[in-house]
Amino acid sequence: NMARISTYALDTSISRNDLLVGTDAEDSNITKNFSVGDLTDFVGENASGGIVTLTPFLITATPGTTSTYSGTGSMIYVTWSGSSGTHTLVLPSAATIPYRTIRICNDATIGAQDKIHVEGPGAETIDGASFYNMNKTYNGILCWSDGSNWIVIQAKSH
């Protein structure tokens, strides 16, 4: 009789030497053990030659419009098209995936006359306010969800 995994105590202290149980890819009747370290090394070596890439969600911002990001990625890249003004970028709900991070960056097409208002949906705030303003060339911020609202935990200074 096999034990149910749900009956084991939850251990959140993971080390490279901890063992995982998996099924052999060539023979599903074979169960094998491997370490967290082996898995980490395998992912690092097989993810684009050891380099992990972030494929951004692309937004072309125009004045007076809104983009709502509902993707599962962690990178948003914004470019500007049109005259000066304000574009609103609505992040996903901070409550949907607590402790998530999302990076937002832009290129040289966005300047002081162009504003990207980054907002949470509904009543959710970002840094305790209704929006966070991005209006510099080559700007970037890292937002973190505390489970209720968004917090800018890193912002590029110029």
N, C-alpha and C positions, 0 to 999 in steps of 0.2 A: 504494500500500500504506500502510495506517495503522499507526502505532506502537502498541504495547500500553502502556497506562497503567502497568502494573506494572513496566515496564522503566525508568521514570524514578526518579531519586533522590527520597527522601522529604524534603520541605522543611517543617519545622515552624515556620518564621518567616513568619507571614502578615501582610500589610499591606493597607490599604484599596485600594491600587492594583493588587494582584495580580489577574490575570484568570482567570475560570472559563469553561468551555465548557458550553453547554446546548443544548437543542432547543427550537425555537419552539413555543409552545402551540397555535397555529392551524395550523401546517404542520410536520409531523414530518420533512419533508425538508430543513428549514432549520436549520442549526447557527449559533449566535451566541455572541459573547463578551460577558461583563459582568464588572464588577469586584466584589471582595469588599465594597467600600464601597457600591456600588449595592445589593447584596443585603442588607447590614446596614440601609441606609436603608429599603428596601422592607419588610423584616420589621418594623422599628420603626414605620413609618407604617401598616401594615395589621394590626397585632396590637392589636385593641380600641382603635383610634384612637391608637396610640402607647403605650398602657399595656399592659404584659404582666401577666396575672393568673395566680395559682396556684390551681388548684382542689384543695382538700385532700381527702385520704382521711379520712373521718369515723369516729371510734371512740367509742362510748359505753362507758366503762369501768365495770365492776361489781367489787366486792370478790371476791377468790378466783378470778378468771378470767384467761384469757390471750388476747391478740390477736396474731396473726402477720401482719405487713405484708409482702405479696409484690408490691405494685404497682410501677409504673415512675415514679410521680410523685415530687415532692421535698418534699411538704408533708403532714403528719399533724396533724389537729386533734382533741383529746381533750376529751370532757365526761364528767362523773361521774354515776352513777345508783345509788342504794341507800345502805346504811349505810357506815360507815368501814371501811377495810381496805386491801389491796394488790391492784393489778391489774398484770399483766405484759404489756409490749409488746415483742415480739420483732421486731427489724429483719431485713431480708434479709441474706444472707451478704455480708460485706465483700469476699470473694474473687470473688463473681460479677460485680460491676461495680466494679472498683477505681477509687478517686478520686471516687466518687459522694458527693453531699451530700444529706442529708435534714433538714428542719426539723420540729420537733415543738413544738406549742404547745397550751395549754389555756385554758379560760375560768375564770370565778369559781366554778364548781361543784366545783373541786378545791382543797382546803385542806390545812393541816398534818396533819389526821387521815386524809387520803386519800393514798395513795402510788402513783405510776406508776413501776414498775421497768422502765426501758428496757434491753434486753439484746441482745446479738448471739446468733445461733443456735449451738447446740452449745458448743464450747470457745472461740468467739470472745469477746473482751472489749470493754468500752467504757471508755475511760480507764484501761486496765489492770486493771479490776475486773470482777466478774461482772455488775454492773448499775449504772446511773446513776439516782438517785432524783429524781423531780419531785414536789413536794408543796407548791407555792405557787400562789395564785390568779394568773391571767394570766401563767403561766410560759412560757418558751420556750428551746429549745436548737437548735443547729445541729451535726449530726454529720457527720463526714467519714470515708470508708473509706480506709485506707492500703493496701488490697489484702489485708490479713490480719485486721484488727480495726477497731473503730470508735473514733474520737477525738472528744470534744466540743470543738469549736474555738470555740464561742461559746455563752455562757449568760447569760440575762437576770438581772441582779441586782436585788434589791428594797431 
